[in-house]
Amino acid sequence: MTAAVHISWFAGVVRLMPATLRSALDAWSYRIAMEHAERRRNAGKAPVVPPPTDYQVRPWRD
């Protein structure tokens, strides 16, 4: 018995892409997903505040 499989137009386009382009897009997508995961991990932590800068007061005019 056979089953009908519905394939979206996007899946068809992706299947027709060259393998190098597909792997580059996959690597890009993975990198974006890792950045989002890092943001989610750091969301509950206290924000990192840099130490205050010690400014040297200079004369206004020479």
Secondary structure by P-SEA (a helix, b strand, c coil): cbbbbbbcaaaaaaaaccaaaaaaaaaaaaaaaaaaaaaaaacccccccccccccccccccc
